[in-house]
Amino acid sequence: MKNFFYLNRLFSKYRKEPYSLFRKLLGFYPRNFSYYQLALTHRSLSLTNQEGQVISNERLEFLGDAVLNSIVSDLFYRHYQKKDEGFLTNIRSKIVNRDSLNHLALKLELNKIVKISKNVNPQLSNDIYGNALEALIGAIYLDYGYDQCMKFVKTKLFDPFIDLSKVEKFEMNYKSRLIEWCQKNHYQIDFEMTCETLNENHQPIFQSRVLIEGTPVSESTGLNKKESQQKASRLAYQQIIEQKTLHFLKEESKN
């Protein structure tokens, strides 16, 4: 209970108009204010409830991540009616990746209202804000449901900050992104060149494979080693976005 009151005091500067901050940020008034307070509370504050559980936005982040992926998939499915699954997966990954979410969170100025410990340097942990954005979407989902989340993502993120023509042309470094994801989740990742051949024009063709925890998860070819690794990394990263690789790794850990 003590920490509950402390959590409320964190937002005391907005006490005169307790909902005005979120009305401006969200475009609507919260019904359950505590969801949004929690969404902006970082684990570093070391708050706990009466049961000893940590009070932070991490569970809401988990929920918001799943909701955001569904919403972006929904928006792109409707917008790109003639594009195939590969294109849709690729462009979605450019929106929901960590760098993009951190950028969007800063555009929303979440860095001014997320509550973190003074011992944490946000300059070294920019993911704090991207994670808070996902937690905020989780809060909206619990408070109002999917449709309001869709409206928030479209009117507060897509319309003002996302230029799809530029997103389409942007090429992500999938190898770096994949390595970062594996390091964050404590998975061993390796890149292996499986063969080198010549095409009909006598140009060398390289074939590379991505292995996570020693098991192959994707394979692709390119005109050089770098290109083949990037293509294979893209396939692996798309599987992660679709949760296929994550499911596979969980199954492997059981054996």
Secondary structure as the mmCIF struct_conf table of DSSP 4:
data_model
#
loop_
_struct_conf.conf_type_id
_struct_conf.id
_struct_conf.beg_label_comp_id
_struct_conf.beg_label_asym_id
_struct_conf.beg_label_seq_id
_struct_conf.end_label_comp_id
_struct_conf.end_label_asym_id
_struct_conf.end_label_seq_id
HELX_RH_AL_P HELX_RH_AL_P1 LYS A 2 LEU A 10
TURN_TY1_P TURN_TY1_P1 PHE A 11 PHE A 11
HELX_RH_3T_P HELX_RH_3T_P1 SER A 12 TYR A 14
TURN_TY1_P TURN_TY1_P2 ARG A 15 LYS A 16
BEND BEND1 GLU A 17 GLU A 17
TURN_TY1_P TURN_TY1_P3 PRO A 18 TYR A 19
HELX_RH_AL_P HELX_RH_AL_P2 SER A 20 LEU A 26
BEND BEND2 GLY A 27 PHE A 28
BEND BEND3 ARG A 31 ASN A 32
HELX_RH_AL_P HELX_RH_AL_P3 PHE A 33 ALA A 39
TURN_TY1_P TURN_TY1_P4 LEU A 40 LEU A 40
STRN STRN1 THR A 41 THR A 41
HELX_RH_3T_P HELX_RH_3T_P2 ARG A 43 LEU A 45
STRN STRN2 LEU A 47 THR A 48
TURN_TY1_P TURN_TY1_P5 GLN A 50 GLU A 51
BEND BEND4 GLY A 52 GLY A 52
STRN STRN3 VAL A 54 ILE A 55
BEND BEND5 SER A 56 ASN A 57
HELX_RH_AL_P HELX_RH_AL_P4 GLU A 58 HIS A 79
TURN_TY1_P TURN_TY1_P6 GLN A 81 LYS A 82
HELX_RH_AL_P HELX_RH_AL_P5 GLU A 85 VAL A 96
BEND BEND6 ASN A 97 ASN A 97
HELX_RH_AL_P HELX_RH_AL_P6 ARG A 98 LYS A 107
TURN_TY1_P TURN_TY1_P7 LEU A 108 GLU A 109
HELX_RH_3T_P HELX_RH_3T_P3 LEU A 110 LYS A 112
TURN_TY1_P TURN_TY1_P8 ILE A 113 ILE A 113
STRN STRN4 LYS A 115 LYS A 115
TURN_TY1_P TURN_TY1_P9 LYS A 118 ASN A 119
TURN_TY1_P TURN_TY1_P10 PRO A 122 LEU A 124
TURN_TY1_P TURN_TY1_P11 ASN A 126 ASN A 126
HELX_RH_AL_P HELX_RH_AL_P7 ASP A 127 TYR A 144
HELX_RH_AL_P HELX_RH_AL_P8 TYR A 146 PHE A 152
HELX_RH_PI_P HELX_RH_PI_P1 VAL A 153 PHE A 158
HELX_RH_AL_P HELX_RH_AL_P9 ASP A 159 PHE A 161
HELX_RH_AL_P HELX_RH_AL_P10 LEU A 164 LYS A 169
HELX_RH_AL_P HELX_RH_AL_P11 TYR A 174 LYS A 184
TURN_TY1_P TURN_TY1_P12 ASN A 185 HIS A 186
STRN STRN5 ILE A 189 LEU A 198
TURN_TY1_P TURN_TY1_P13 GLU A 200 ASN A 201
BEND BEND7 HIS A 202 HIS A 202
STRN STRN6 PRO A 204 ILE A 212
TURN_TY1_P TURN_TY1_P14 GLU A 213 GLY A 214
STRN STRN7 THR A 215 GLY A 222
BEND BEND8 LEU A 223 ASN A 224
HELX_RH_AL_P HELX_RH_AL_P12 LYS A 225 ILE A 241
TURN_TY1_P TURN_TY1_P15 GLU A 242 GLN A 243
HELX_RH_AL_P HELX_RH_AL_P13 LYS A 244 LYS A 254
#
